[in-house]
């Protein structure tokens, strides 16, 4: 396929213990590309289907997008005009809509925002809160899109705080600050993961996990004791479902 080495994508469902290797996508329309790609998995709570969106990059920019449907068992091309998209595969799915942090040229400026694609495969852009700079991480807080931003406290070296913003209106990009609090530890390590689930937030660095309880505003810290951080899987929020991984299941 024009020299492209596709990465294998495996769908796993812990509830059913099923594992399914997705078929390889068709050949890209443009032969001038690199081996980078970003994916996003869409799961709808009331529709017996899941979708996998995959962006392929050209000169470090997403150039083509395909979507896989568990109903048809095949891939197809879809149109998108994304300028810059994080290639780390960090995304969140809420009620069938997938969200990524990205950048695009808006009004002549390269700005940070959120790319959304709904169940009907329509793309849209959501502005982030104006009070925040980027370096945020997306999450699902009680069924709403949220963004968690960690920053050093002004005039307090090595003291960090986090803000949680919840999206109130996606069409108007209206956000409400849900919570703001200090981190329980002073760290210079980059926060690699943030997972929001019900009333808890899990922060992960190279050295430890820190679990924050939203109701009690208390912390639990778990240091790495079993090996380096890269030997552990990326923590993600999990929604239990009996949806089969393939149409033949």
Secondary structure as UniProt FT lines:
FT   TURN            2..3
FT   STRAND          10..13
FT   TURN            14..17
FT   STRAND          18..21
FT   STRAND          37..43
FT   TURN            45..46
FT   STRAND          50..58
FT   TURN            59..60
FT   STRAND          61..69
FT   TURN            70..73
FT   STRAND          74..78
FT   STRAND          84..85
FT   TURN            87..88
FT   STRAND          91..94
FT   TURN            95..96
FT   STRAND          97..106
FT   TURN            107..108
FT   STRAND          109..117
FT   TURN            119..120
FT   STRAND          123..127
FT   TURN            130..131
FT   STRAND          136..141
FT   TURN            142..143
FT   STRAND          144..152
FT   TURN            154..155
FT   TURN            157..158
FT   STRAND          160..169
FT   TURN            170..173
FT   STRAND          174..182
FT   STRAND          193..197
FT   TURN            198..199
FT   STRAND          200..204
FT   STRAND          208..213
FT   TURN            214..217
FT   STRAND          218..223
FT   HELIX           229..231
FT   TURN            247..248
//
